[in-house]
Amino acid sequence: MNKHASFTDEMEKGDFTHMKHDHFFREIDNGTVMIDIMEFGAPYGIFGKWFEKLYLRKYLRKLLALRNEIIKEYAESEKWRVILD
């Protein structure tokens, strides 16, 4: 973690061969921009690579986009208070 600038989630055990998710924050004139970078690997050799290219990448992009929309919604309204109380 680099306070106010970035943090990283990294899988230690799980269904992927590896997964690392970096979150970077940049201050701009009217707020903050968050940049996500995710690296992952699917198991099962060539079948995993095939599944990764045909399905998994698109699925994870949609998942991150939805997650980020929800974070934005909470951050830009009073909803965040429920979480931090």
C-alpha positions in Angstrom: 0.0 0.0 0.0 1.1 3.5 -0.8 -1.2 5.6 1.3 -3.4 8.0 -0.9 -1.8 6.7 -4.1 -2.2 3.0 -4.6 -2.8 -0.5 -3.1 -2.6 -4.0 -4.4 -4.7 -7.2 -3.8 -2.8 -10.4 -4.5 -4.2 -13.9 -4.4 -2.3 -16.3 -2.2 -4.5 -19.3 -2.7 -7.4 -19.8 -5.1 -8.8 -21.0 -8.4 -6.4 -19.0 -10.6 -2.7 -19.8 -11.1 -2.1 -16.2 -10.0 -4.0 -13.0 -9.6 -2.8 -9.5 -8.8 -5.1 -6.4 -8.8 -3.5 -3.0 -8.6 -5.5 0.2 -7.7 -4.0 3.5 -8.5 -5.5 6.9 -7.5 -4.7 10.2 -9.3 -6.1 13.5 -8.1 -7.6 15.7 -10.9 -9.2 19.1 -10.8 -12.7 17.9 -10.0 -12.0 14.8 -8.0 -10.0 11.5 -8.2 -9.5 9.0 -11.0 -9.0 5.3 -10.0 -7.1 3.1 -12.4 -7.4 -0.7 -12.1 -4.8 -3.1 -13.5 -5.5 -6.8 -13.1 -3.2 -9.7 -14.0 -4.4 -13.3 -13.7 -3.8 -16.7 -15.1 -6.3 -19.5 -15.6 -5.3 -23.1 -14.7 -5.6 -26.2 -16.9 -2.9 -25.4 -19.5 -4.1 -24.8 -23.0 -7.8 -25.2 -22.0 -7.4 -22.6 -19.4 -5.7 -20.2 -21.9 -8.6 -20.8 -24.3 -11.2 -20.2 -21.6 -9.3 -17.0 -20.5 -9.3 -15.5 -24.0 -12.9 -16.5 -24.9 -14.7 -15.7 -21.6 -12.7 -14.8 -18.5 -11.1 -11.5 -19.7 -14.5 -10.1 -20.8 -16.2 -11.3 -17.6 -13.6 -9.8 -15.3 -13.7 -6.4 -17.2 -17.4 -6.3 -16.7 -17.1 -7.3 -13.1 -14.5 -4.5 -12.4 -16.7 -1.9 -14.3 -19.8 -2.8 -12.3 -17.8 -2.7 -9.0 -16.3 0.6 -9.9 -19.8 2.1 -10.8 -21.0 1.0 -7.4 -18.0 2.5 -5.6 -18.5 5.8 -7.5 -22.2 5.8 -6.6 -21.4 5.4 -2.9 -18.5 7.9 -3.0 -20.5 10.6 -4.7 -23.6 10.4 -2.5 -24.3 9.9 1.2 -24.4 6.1 0.9 -20.8 5.8 2.1 -21.9 6.8 5.6 -23.8 3.5 6.0 -20.6 1.6 5.4 -18.3 3.6 7.6 -20.7 4.0 10.6 
